[in-house]
Amino acid sequence: MYLKTDYIDLYAIGAAKLNHVIQHKLGGRFSFKDTFVVQKGISGLEFIDQIEGKTLNYRVTAELFRKGIGMYFRTYRNNYFLPVPFDEIESIHIVKDPDHIFPMRYSLFRMMNKVGISYLIARNYLTAIELGTLHPIRIEITKINGTRINLVIKRINPIGIFNFFLQPSVKKYTVFKVEQ
C-alpha cells in the first residue's frame, strides 16, 4: 500500500501482534458495557491507491478505540490495518462539493425531497436525465506529520458515518463542509 505511514500488513502478522498494537497505540478496545454508549465502527468507505499507474480500490472499515481510530483497508489480495492515535490527528474534514442536477417535475428524487428525506439520500435516486455532476462525500484525515488519508463515502445513507465522527472523542477534530 502506497500510504506513507505506519500501516500493518494483517497477512504477515498474527492476531496477538495486532492486539498488542491496538493496546499499545490505541488504548485497547471498548468493553461490552461501553458499546451501548459508543458507536464502535463504520463501514462503507473507500480508499483509492495509485501505484505505478495502477489503481487499487480498498474497502475501508473504521473502528473507534479508547485513544484513537483503527482503519482496516481490504482488497481481494491485501489486508492492512492503520492505527491513527488521537494525539497524531490534526483534523478530520468531511467535505462535499455542490452537485449540479436537473430534477424533473415528477421524479422520485423530487417526491423524496417533498416528504422530508434528506438530500444526501435522495440524490442516489436521480435518473440519468436528471444527473449533471454528483460529487462524492470525502473524508480527509490529516495527521500532525502532514500525512493525509483521503476516503470516499460509498453508502446510500451517510448519516451513520456522520454520527461516528460526531462522537465526543472524535468531534473535536471534525469539520463539516457538506454542500448540496
Secondary structure as GFF3:
##gff-version 3
##sequence-region A 1 180
A	DSSP	beta_strand	8	9	.	.	.	ID=ss1
A	DSSP	alpha_helix	15	26	.	.	.	ID=ss2
A	DSSP	three_ten_helix	34	36	.	.	.	ID=ss3
A	DSSP	beta_strand	41	51	.	.	.	ID=ss4
A	DSSP	beta_strand	54	65	.	.	.	ID=ss5
A	DSSP	beta_strand	68	74	.	.	.	ID=ss6
A	DSSP	beta_strand	79	85	.	.	.	ID=ss7
A	DSSP	three_ten_helix	86	88	.	.	.	ID=ss8
A	DSSP	beta_strand	89	96	.	.	.	ID=ss9
A	DSSP	beta_strand	100	101	.	.	.	ID=ss10
A	DSSP	alpha_helix	108	114	.	.	.	ID=ss11
A	DSSP	alpha_helix	119	122	.	.	.	ID=ss12
A	DSSP	three_ten_helix	123	125	.	.	.	ID=ss13
A	DSSP	beta_strand	131	133	.	.	.	ID=ss14
A	DSSP	beta_strand	138	143	.	.	.	ID=ss15
A	DSSP	beta_strand	148	153	.	.	.	ID=ss16
A	DSSP	alpha_helix	159	165	.	.	.	ID=ss17
A	DSSP	alpha_helix	168	171	.	.	.	ID=ss18
A	DSSP	beta_strand	174	178	.	.	.	ID=ss19
###
